[in-house]
């Protein structure tokens, strides 16, 4: 077997970070070099933070020391909160390291779009254009030769995969797309927040950031590239009483009449060779429980009159974050795409 690739995880103690570590532990070609964490956790065995990994990953956690991580790593994952990665990235990028950022810092193409979505100036504008948007089903060829990957957001992943075939085939009008998404509580991250406090969210469902969620410009930007024209969506996310998973129901308007079976055949053909996209049988709805803890995106569809209803389900922490990041890593390094994920 070839020498294993040395990989470090910056932000290893968050929800996405631990899911990433679990996948890397079972990847036959990977050696974990550094598990970089917040100062309060430095020096702790990783299994002290996550006891489920006792005996599986007892490696001591390290601080974010650029020189050490660069010295010991071939590829670095960033599992940091939005707006944090960009302050660290230049030192790693200019050292020639391959990097995969799970935050939103490099997903938007312009600093103006980033500031509008996240409320502050981008501090690494020089490298924005160097990042490839890491949706494998669309950008696989670019990912293969990339040094830097902007891993897509969780909502954008499930929504785009559902819409892309219909947009590419010009089946639907690009300015009449309405998206209703339900997300589990882990989507809010590990930092305590009132909205995610158990008494607030248990046995409850609530809409938030209605038509102003920071993922909306990311979705529109990437779908517009696919469609070859501006795509405008109305996006309403909801928080539901689940730990993990995202379910999106998407309402679109057909340009011309089509039957469900006809569009289903198009979707099956479009994703025929994609290992992690599954098209449901006729008018069968995907379910979160069938994709939880996997890298799959399940898609269903139904035509009602002149409307095409699309449904998608993903695990927000796997296909929506860490699993997709490993899928991108496999493509970058020339490994079989499913390695460590199936």
C-alpha positions in Angstrom: 0.0 0.0 0.0 1.2 3.5 -0.8 2.3 5.8 2.1 -0.7 7.3 3.7 -1.6 11.0 3.2 -1.1 13.2 6.3 -4.3 15.1 7.0 -5.0 17.7 9.7 -8.4 19.0 11.0 -8.6 22.5 12.2 -11.7 22.9 14.3 -11.9 19.2 15.2 -14.1 19.5 18.2 -17.3 20.8 16.5 -20.1 18.7 15.1 -18.7 18.7 11.6 -15.2 18.1 12.9 -16.0 15.0 14.8 -18.0 13.5 11.9 -15.0 14.2 9.7 -12.6 12.5 12.1 -14.9 9.4 12.3 -14.7 9.1 8.5 -11.0 9.7 8.3 -10.4 7.0 10.9 -11.8 4.4 8.6 -10.1 5.8 5.5 -7.3 3.3 4.5 -5.1 6.0 2.9 -5.2 8.7 5.6 -3.1 9.4 8.6 -4.4 12.1 11.0 -1.5 14.5 11.8 -3.2 17.2 13.9 -6.5 17.6 15.6 -6.5 21.3 16.2 -9.0 22.7 18.7 -9.9 25.7 20.9 -7.4 26.6 23.6 -9.5 25.1 26.4 -9.3 21.6 24.8 -5.6 21.7 23.8 -3.7 18.7 25.2 -6.8 16.6 25.9 -7.0 13.2 24.3 -9.6 13.5 21.5 -11.6 10.7 23.2 -11.9 12.8 26.3 -13.9 15.3 24.3 -15.8 12.5 22.4 -15.9 9.4 24.7 -17.5 7.3 21.9 -14.0 7.3 20.3 -12.2 5.9 23.3 -9.7 3.4 22.0 -10.3 4.6 18.4 -8.8 8.1 18.6 -6.9 8.9 21.8 -4.6 11.3 20.0 -3.9 14.5 21.9 -5.5 17.7 20.6 -3.2 20.5 19.5 -3.4 24.3 19.1 -3.7 26.0 15.7 0.0 26.5 15.1 0.5 27.2 11.4 4.1 26.1 11.2 3.5 22.8 12.9 0.4 21.9 10.9 2.1 22.9 7.6 5.2 20.8 8.5 3.2 17.7 9.3 0.3 17.9 6.7 -0.3 17.2 3.1 -4.0 18.3 3.2 -5.8 20.4 5.8 -9.6 20.5 6.5 -11.0 23.6 8.1 -14.1 23.0 10.3 -14.3 26.5 11.7 -17.3 28.8 12.1 -18.1 31.1 9.2 -15.8 34.1 8.9 -13.0 32.5 10.9 -11.2 30.3 8.3 -10.3 33.3 6.1 -8.0 34.7 8.8 -5.9 31.4 8.9 -6.1 30.4 5.2 -3.3 32.5 3.6 -0.5 30.9 5.6 -1.6 27.4 4.6 -2.5 28.2 1.0 0.8 30.0 0.3 2.7 27.1 1.7 1.3 25.0 -1.1 -1.0 22.8 1.0 -4.2 21.3 -0.3 -7.0 22.8 1.7 -10.7 22.1 2.1 -12.8 24.7 3.9 -16.2 23.6 5.3 -17.2 27.1 6.2 -18.8 29.7 3.8 -15.7 31.9 3.6 -14.7 31.0 0.1 -18.1 29.9 -1.5 -19.2 33.3 -2.8 -17.3 34.7 -5.8 -17.0 38.3 -4.8 -16.2 40.1 -1.5 -19.3 42.2 -2.0 -21.5 39.1 -2.0 -19.7 37.8 1.1 -20.2 41.1 3.0 -23.8 41.2 2.1 -24.4 37.7 3.3 -22.1 37.6 6.4 -21.9 41.2 7.4 -18.2 41.9 7.4 -15.4 42.4 4.9 -13.5 39.4 3.6 -9.9 39.5 4.8 -8.5 37.1 2.1 -9.9 38.5 -1.1 -6.7 37.6 -2.9 -7.5 33.9 -2.7 -11.2 33.9 -3.4 -10.7 33.0 -7.1 -8.4 30.1 -6.2 -11.1 28.1 -4.6 -13.2 25.6 -6.5 -16.8 25.1 -5.4 -16.8 21.5 -4.2 -20.1 20.1 -5.4 -18.7 16.9 -7.0 -21.7 16.2 -9.2 -21.1 19.4 -11.0 -17.5 20.3 -10.6 -15.7 17.0 -10.5 -13.2 17.9 -13.3 -12.2 21.1 -11.6 -11.9 19.4 -8.2 -9.5 16.9 -9.5 -6.8 19.6 -10.2 -7.7 22.0 -7.4 -5.5 23.1 -4.5 -8.3 24.6 -2.6 -12.0 23.6 -2.2 -14.9 25.6 -0.8 -17.1 22.8 0.5 -20.8 23.6 -0.2 -23.3 24.5 2.6 -25.8 21.9 3.8 -28.9 23.6 2.6 -27.3 24.4 -0.8 -26.2 20.8 -1.3 -29.6 19.2 -1.1 -31.4 22.0 -2.9 -29.0 22.2 -5.8 -28.9 18.5 -6.4 -32.6 18.5 -6.6 -32.8 21.4 -9.0 -29.8 21.0 -11.3 -31.2 18.4 -13.8 -34.4 20.3 -14.3 -32.5 23.6 -14.8 -30.0 22.1 -17.2 -32.8 20.6 -19.3 -34.6 23.9 -19.2 -37.7 22.2 -17.8 -38.5 24.9 -15.3 -38.7 28.7 -15.1 -35.6 30.0 -13.2 -37.5 32.8 -11.5 -40.4 30.7 -10.0 -38.6 28.5 -7.5 -39.9 28.3 -3.9 -37.9 26.2 -1.3 -39.2 25.0 2.0 -36.4 23.3 4.0 -36.5 21.6 7.4 -33.2 21.2 9.3 -32.1 19.4 12.4 -30.7 21.2 15.4 -27.1 20.3 14.8 -27.2 22.6 11.8 -26.8 25.5 14.2 -23.4 24.3 15.4 -22.0 23.4 18.8 -22.0 26.8 20.4 -25.0 27.2 22.7 -27.8 29.5 21.4 -31.2 30.2 22.9 -33.1 29.0 19.8 -31.4 25.6 20.0 -31.9 25.2 23.8 -33.9 22.0 24.5 -37.0 23.6 25.9 -37.1 26.1 23.0 -36.8 23.6 20.1 -38.2 20.3 21.5 -41.6 19.4 20.1 -41.5 22.6 18.0 -41.1 23.8 14.5 -40.2 27.4 13.6 -39.2 29.3 10.4 -36.2 31.6 10.6 -34.2 34.0 8.4 -37.2 34.0 6.1 -36.0 34.8 2.5 -32.8 36.3 3.9 -30.8 33.2 4.9 -27.0 33.5 4.2 -27.1 30.4 2.1 -29.6 31.9 -0.4 -27.0 33.8 -2.4 -24.8 30.7 -2.6 -27.6 28.7 -4.0 -28.6 31.3 -6.5 -24.9 31.9 -7.6 -24.3 28.3 -8.3 -27.6 27.5 -9.9 -27.2 30.5 -12.2 -24.0 29.0 -13.5 -25.7 25.7 -14.2 -28.7 27.4 -15.9 -26.7 29.9 -17.9 -29.0 32.7 -16.7 -30.0 34.3 -13.4 -31.9 32.0 -11.0 -34.0 33.6 -8.3 -35.4 31.5 -5.4 -37.5 32.2 -2.4 -36.0 30.2 0.5 -37.6 29.6 3.8 -35.7 27.4 6.3 -37.3 25.8 9.4 -35.8 24.4 12.5 -37.4 21.1 13.6 -36.9 18.9 16.6 -34.3 16.5 15.0 -30.6 16.1 15.8 -29.6 15.8 12.2 -30.9 15.9 8.6 -32.3 18.3 6.1 -35.5 17.8 4.1 -36.3 20.3 1.3 -39.5 20.6 -0.6 -39.1 22.7 -3.8 -42.0 24.1 -5.8 -41.2 25.0 -9.5 -43.1 25.9 -12.6 -42.8 23.8 -15.8 -42.1 25.7 -19.0 -44.1 23.0 -20.9 -46.3 20.0 -19.9 -44.4 16.9 -18.8 -45.3 13.7 -17.0 -43.7 12.7 -13.8 -42.4 9.4 -15.4 -40.7 11.4 -18.1 -38.9 13.7 -15.7 -38.0 10.7 -13.5 -36.3 9.1 -16.4 -34.3 12.3 -17.0 -33.2 12.4 -13.3 -32.2 8.7 -13.3 -30.1 9.3 -16.4 -28.5 12.5 -15.2 -27.4 10.9 -11.9 -26.8 7.4 -13.3 -23.1 7.4 -12.5 -23.2 9.4 -9.3 -22.4 7.2 -6.3 -24.1 9.4 -3.7 -27.3 10.6 -5.4 -30.3 8.2 -5.4 -33.5 9.0 -7.3 -36.6 7.6 -5.6 -39.0 5.3 -7.5 -42.2 6.8 -8.9 -43.6 9.5 -6.6 -41.9 8.0 -3.6 -40.8 10.6 -1.0 -37.2 10.5 0.4 -36.9 10.3 4.1 -34.3 11.7 6.5 -34.0 8.4 8.3 -32.8 6.7 5.1 -29.9 9.2 4.6 -28.9 9.9 8.3 -25.2 9.1 8.9 -24.6 8.6 5.2 -23.3 10.7 2.3 -26.4 10.1 0.2 -28.7 12.6 -1.2 -32.2 11.1 -2.0 -34.4 12.9 -4.4 -38.0 12.5 -5.3 -40.4 14.3 -7.6 -44.0 14.7 -8.7 -45.7 16.7 -11.4 -49.0 18.4 -10.4 -50.5 20.3 -13.3 -47.9 22.8 -14.6 -45.8 22.4 -11.4 -42.9 20.2 -10.7 -42.4 19.4 -7.0 -38.9 18.2 -6.0 -38.0 16.7 -2.7 -34.5 16.0 -1.3 -33.1 14.6 1.9 -29.5 14.7 3.2 -27.6 14.4 6.4 -26.5 17.9 7.1 -23.3 16.8 8.8 -22.3 14.2 6.2 -23.3 15.0 2.6 -24.0 18.6 3.8 -20.5 18.9 5.4 -17.9 16.3 6.4 -18.8 13.4 4.0 -18.8 15.7 1.0 -15.5 17.1 2.2 -14.0 13.6 2.2 -15.6 13.0 -1.2 -13.8 16.1 -2.5 -10.6 14.9 -0.9 -10.8 11.5 -2.6 -11.3 13.3 -6.0 -8.4 15.6 -5.4 -6.0 12.8 -4.4 -7.2 10.4 -7.1 -8.7 7.8 -4.7 -12.0 6.0 -5.5 -14.7 8.5 -4.7 -16.5 6.3 -2.2 -13.4 5.4 -0.1 -14.2 5.8 3.6 -17.8 6.7 2.8 -19.4 3.4 2.0 
